[in-house]
Structure formats: structure tokens, C-alpha cells
Amino acid sequence: MRTGDTAPRLILWLCLGFLILGVGFVQCGVTYDRKALLINGQRRILFSGSIHYPRSTPDMWEGLIQKAKDGGVDVIETYVFWNLHEPSPGKYDFEGRNDLVRFVKTIHKAGLYAHLRIGPYVCAEWNFGGFPVWLKYVPRISFRTDNEPFKRAMQGFTERIVELMKSENLYESQGGPIILSQIENEYGRQGQLLGAEGHNYMTWAAKMAIATETGVPWVMCKEDDAPDPVINTCNGFYCDSFAPNKPYKPLIWTEAWSGWFTEFGGPMHHRPVQDLAFAVARFIQKGGSFVNYYMYHGGTNFGRTAGGPFVTTSYDYDAPIDEYGLIREPKYGHLKELHRAIRMCEKALVSTDPVVTSLGNKQQAHVYSSESGDCSAFLANYDTESAARVLFNNVHYNLPPWSISILPDCRNAVFNTAKVGVQTSQMEMLPTSTPNFQWRSYLEDLSSLDGSSTFTTQGLLEQINVTRDTSDYLWYMTSVDIGSTESFLHGGELPTLIIQSTGHAVHIFVNGQLSGSAFGTRQNRRFTYRGKINLHSGTNRIALLSVAVGLPVSILLLLSAAQVVFSLCISYPDPFYFSTLKNVGGHFESWNTGILGPVALHGLSQGKRDLSWQKWTYQVGLKGEAMNLAYPTNTPSNGWMDVSLIVQKPQPLTWHKAYFDAPEGNEPLALDMEGMGKGQIWVNGESIGRYWTAFATGDCGHCSYTGTYKPNKCLSGCGQPTQRYYHVPRSWLKPSQNLLVIFEELGGNPSAVSLVKRSVSGVCAEVSEYHPNIKNWQIESYGKGQTFRRPKVHLKCSPGQAISAIKFASFGTPLGKCGSYQQGECHADTSYAILERKCVGKARCAVTISNSNFGKDPCPNVLKRLTVEAVCSPETSITSWKP
């Protein structure tokens, strides 16, 4: 809806009039009722996808948004990141990846809507939960409570963002794409813990947001007390038990978690698409009208934006579009078919309420029948073990375990959440044409730690109070005098250094030599280092390099295991959630990190010597950071040496640099950090992020789509580095002479580092001969019989690729899974020949699943399926094959 400059004011006055008359659900521009959001006066079932603009590059935005649209998404959701846009008080940044206006305009150009979650607290596994660190030092501040300094700062940023959007006419009431905005974020449980102060703050935040007069509704997620007209919404793996706090508000799911984030030292989490589709269908069948996938594209935590702490640089999230911008199949395609099926039911869904009937002990039908004659049904089987055959409208339907079938006309099942008919894409990291890197190295100079950039004081200081988060690194330095009579100098046992740290890592140097390292975890940020150290007679220098691995997104408050974790968006008492919960919280001003002690030496002649309260010298950051070694215009030639002199005895705290040309092609690129330890990466001065080849621990066993999903249910990567590959955006590269800089903390060997490309190496598909098919039903012909259209197997390689070989093909009863298929008792001998003839040499192909297509029925009266695994290769390499 496009309006002139005066129209929003007129609409505003009309809406205010409605509010005075007591119609509390009316909003300006976009309205809502108990069934759905109304856009242009029409109720809509809307699918939304989270794409966070700073987690990709502007060059990627258009392609990501178009893929979301092609996948059946109507709305793009994003948080707004306060610490990106206001890095210092009153100084704003909306350039490059921070160009929020450009991102929203790109959404508009694609013909989609936008949901702007201003927060301004965002959580999102983002550094400091999105808060700028300078906010911590505002006098008398207390975060996310009824505190005037905090509310003043929060209001200032919120109004700045709203005015920016208004100035560009980006709200729907102005003809723009923004149909929803969010204030605060997952505050409910914390507000309850704070009592009156929490309630007063939440109410203030809602009123402040409404006063900005955006002309679109505001929402609060996980906030049961959200005051009218703000809509309270749900976040979680499942939201079918959620109900808004007023009967005239619609059911909105602001975060349907498509996967889970990854932490260094942990495995990767995968949510089966069958379960995700089941959760969404379950929400819609109950009356839900807005679903946002968190995430639809996760992207990358470039620079030092990853929070947690210990959250990886990759924020892939097992989303339908992967970190690199490539479609993840079958998740993307199966959800696309789900959206199409639900869209066919939209008229009935928004017109009436469901009639729920039992079809068995664990089976139900939700039927929507409107006065105009529209009828749609959802047939659900909640049994986690057994399939069910149910009778509905005098027709039998087979329902797999933990699944829902969708019948847009109350007769033809066009989709079942557990029956995946789209292909599975096998992704690989492949070598590029880039030659091996020619490395030069620069050793961090520990002797320079007594320079002008240091200061000395009594006792141990909190790290962020010193660094203000300008660097991950803070040096703590002191000296210890050892007398010549100490027994360890004459063959006795070496003394033990004990360091207690509040996080996140520490490297211990004694007299310039690395003596040891210790690391916390996301579950236990505080840790203790114990190690023998080699001291000599006289003055010894102890230098502790404390390392932050992202600032927490919350203050972690844990209740008893039988209670709900306050910061969790779902209520599982499983102890697993105490270590992997999606945190939110408050009182960031009280959070600390670094070495707060005690620091003590044990085993000296006089026993224990506490070093905590003696004089300590501090230096923020590294010498290489101060010299800007990561930037092309600031790389001095002096001090760099050939890497061959370093790798013979790898040194800690070493900078490595190399130049390379951009490889041909347009596949996404990544750095393979094999052989390295822990540190940071830059390309042409742009920070790729933190790397850490910590090996993943966990139980990467069996994964089933049935039953309630939890993040520890379907894991992969155990025993391997949590993150080995690091995304290098092509837009950051020049044709030649690209500067790659690595800072290595532990002493890794860069000779194995390489540039790789991400590509589809193969595709698999498995479809039964009676797979539900949307093409078998037309929305214009409710209930009328039509010619049955046989399902097909569809195979498709990436752009620039073609199918080069058929690795497996069987029409019958094949066994196994993608990558390890086997022939079953029933197999059509012509399977390979048919697939090779129809597919090899082509970028995509479709093969009809029918007995006639394969010559004859290989096993009569047996339900058969066609299973295929094909190899994808560059089109230029496929020249000799002929059908």
C-alpha cells in the first residue's frame, strides 16, 4: 500500500479513534486480528526467514533474498545490531555490511516484506548481546531494568533507527516493506525475576516503541505480559502449545529454530527437516499464521562479532541456505513444498477455526471448513515409533510416525512432513587453482612489553575494564625474585603456578618462553591453570596473555535442574540445556572476564607465595595489532622472515602473511586452516574472524527425525576440528595480490593452509511411486477427480556443473542412505541405463517413477521407490559421454 505524505497522518488519526473506541487490536498501516496480520485489508499466512545483514556481505544480499523468495518466504527478518551502528556514543556507522537501509531496500526490490527486530538487545550469539561496550561505563547504569540511564540510551538508539527507516519511507504505512517491528527480546522470564522493576521496564519499552508511530504492529517475543497493542510471540523448537495473552491477537512464531549454533570444542548440530516441517505444520494446524525460521541463512560471524563466548566464526545454523549462500538440500526444497501446500490452504485457514477430531490414540484431524465452501485438513500422527493408517472422510490415509499430511481440499494429500521427495546435495570443499602460499612470518616481540603502551598498578584488573573490547588480548605481567637457596634449583621439584581466570583463555610465558596454556569452555568459562614452571635464581618475569573469545550474550543464571532456565526460550528440564541454552539476560554492567585471581606460586621454600596483590604491568593488545600488520598499507618489510625458519620449531604468537591471486570461477571460497592452532585471520585488511581448531567432543551417534528435537540429538563432527573452514567472501578479493594475514597464538604450521572452494560434488534422491504430489491437485477444482500424475525424481547440480556419472540407481526396494546405498531384494535391471540416458551430461533431469519407464514391474504388489546417487562435475570436464 503506497500513500502520500499526508496519508500516514490520516491513518494514524483513524487508528487512534479506533483505540479510543476500545478496538485494541487496530494498528496503523498493517493491522491484525485474532487470525492473522492484515495487509491491505487481507489476512495473510506468512513465512519469514532470518537473514542478518552483517553476517553476509552486501554483494550476497540480493542472491540470498531471492533464494529465500524462491523457497516460498514472504518476509525477511533481521535484528538491528546496536554495537555495530553506534560503536561510540553518538557516532553512527551505516556503511558496508552495516548498511541497514540498503538491506531493507534490497528486500523491497525483491517484492518481500521485512520484520525489523530493533531490540536493541538482540542475544543472537552476538558479541555482548548487541550492546555497545561503552554502555557498560555510563554512570549509574543497570541494563534491561527500570533504570533511567539505560532507558535513555535505549530510547535514543531505537528512535534513531525508526527515524532512519521513516526518512527512507521503508515502513509499509509509507509504501515500504517493513510490516513488523520488535522491541526488547526474550525478556519475559528475566522480567519476572526482577519483579516490579522488570514489569515497569517492559511496560515502558512497549509504550516508548508505540510512541514512535511507525504505522505497523510491534511485537515482544517471550513476553507474556506484553501490553496492548503489542503482540506477544513465541520462540522455540516447537510453538504449537503457545497462545497469545489476548484472544484478539494472532499466533506469531518469531523464532522457529532451524538448527542450532556451534561452539568451539563442540560438535555441529543438525535438525532433520522432517521434524522442522512437522513443527511448522503443527503450529499452522492449530491456527498459527506467521512463522519465522531462525535462521534461514545464518552466515558468518566476521571479525570479533561472535559472542557466547566460544561461539564459532561460522553461524551456519544448519539453515536452508548455508553459511556460504548455497542451498542446503533437502532442507530448502522440503520446506518450499511445505509452504506451497500450506499456501493452498490459506483461504480456509484465515477464514475459520479448526474442528479437531480423533483418528486414533495418537492421531488427529484438524479441519478448516469455511462458509464459502473452502475446506482444508491436517492429518497428524504423533506416534514416534509407528506409522498409522487412518480413515478420514471415508478415505484411508497412511501417516508415517511423527508426521502431518496436508489436504488442501480435505481429500487429496499433497504433502507429508516426513516424506522427503527432493534431492539431498552432497557438499565438499575442493581445491582451487591457487598455488601453495609462500609464507613470511613475524614474531610477536615479548621484549617490547615494557614500552610506553603499558601501565602498572597494584593487583589484578578485570580485562574488559582495561581493553574496552578494543582487542581480544590483554597482557598481565609481574616479576618474581627467587633466592639461590631454593631447593628446586638444586634438583628438587619445580614450583607450581596456579592461575584462576574468569575466562576465556590464557597463555603463560616465563622469562619469554611459553610455559603452558589453559582454556575455558562455554559451559565453564571460569577455569584454573596448574603447571610446573622453570624459574632461575634472581628476578623472573611472568607474562600472562589473557584472551577473550567473544563477550557473553547474557549473564547466565541457572536454577535447579527441575526448574526452567530463565533465559531459555523453551522449557526443557534436560541438564543439556544448562550448557547449550540460547542465552538471554541482563545486568551486563556486572559481567567480567580476565585474570581476577588468585595467582599463586606453590612449592617454594616458604610455601605458597600469592602474587595477586603485587604490582602488575598491563598492555592492551599485541604489538602486531598496534603496527596494523593485518592491513595492506601497514605491513613493514623489516622483521618478516621466511617461514622455513619458523616451521622447524613453530613459535607461539607469530604473524604469518602471504599474497595470492583470486581463483577463477564463482564458487564460494574458504580457508582450510588445517595445521593451525588458534588465532585470527584477515584478507586485504578485512577480518575473517577468530579461528580455533579445537576438536569436537560429543555423541555423534544415531539421528532420528521422530520425537522431540533437542540440540544434542543429531550431532556430527565428533573427533574433528569444530571449524576447519573459514568463509572468504569473493567480494573482498582483487584479481591479484590479495594479502592474507594470520595471527597464530599456539605455534601452528601455516604450510598446510590452503584456499578451497565449496561446491556440490553429488546429489541423491529417493522417491516412492505414490509420493504426495502437489501437481495432482489444483486449487480451482476442489474434490474433482483428475488424471494421476506420477511422481518424479528431480536431480540438479550447481550452476556451471552437470551430472557426470550415475553412482547408484535402483527402482525397487533399495537400502541404505545417501553415500551408502545398496540394492534390495527387488531391483529393476534397467535402472542404471535409464538414469544414465536421461541424466548424464545434463545440469538437471527428471525421471518419472513408473513401471513402464523401467520396462516392467520388477516386483508386483510391492511398494517401490526410485533411489539415485549422481556425481556432479564442472560442465567443461564433461565432453566425451554420449547417450
Helices and strands as residue ranges (DSSP letters): H 7-20, E 31-32, E 37-39, E 42-44, E 46-51, G 53-55, H 58-70, E 75-79, H 82-85, G 96-98, H 100-109, E 113-119, G 127-130, G 133-137, H 148-167, G 172-174, E 178-183, H 188-194, H 196-210, E 218-221, E 231-236, E 252-257, E 268-269, H 273-286, E 290-297, H 331-344, H 346-349, E 355-360, E 363-369, E 375-381, E 388-392, E 395-399, E 403-407, E 415-416, E 424-431, E 440-443, G 446-450, E 454-458, H 463-467, E 473-482, G 487-490, E 496-501, E 505-510, E 513-519, E 527-532, E 538-547, H 577-580, G 588-590, E 599-604, E 607-610, E 615-620, H 623-626, G 632-634, E 641-642, H 644-647, E 654-660, E 669-672, E 678-683, E 686-692, E 715-716, E 725-728, G 730-732, E 738-744, G 750-752, E 754-768, G 774-776, E 792-796, E 801-812, H 831-839, E 844-848, G 852-854, E 865-874, G 875-877
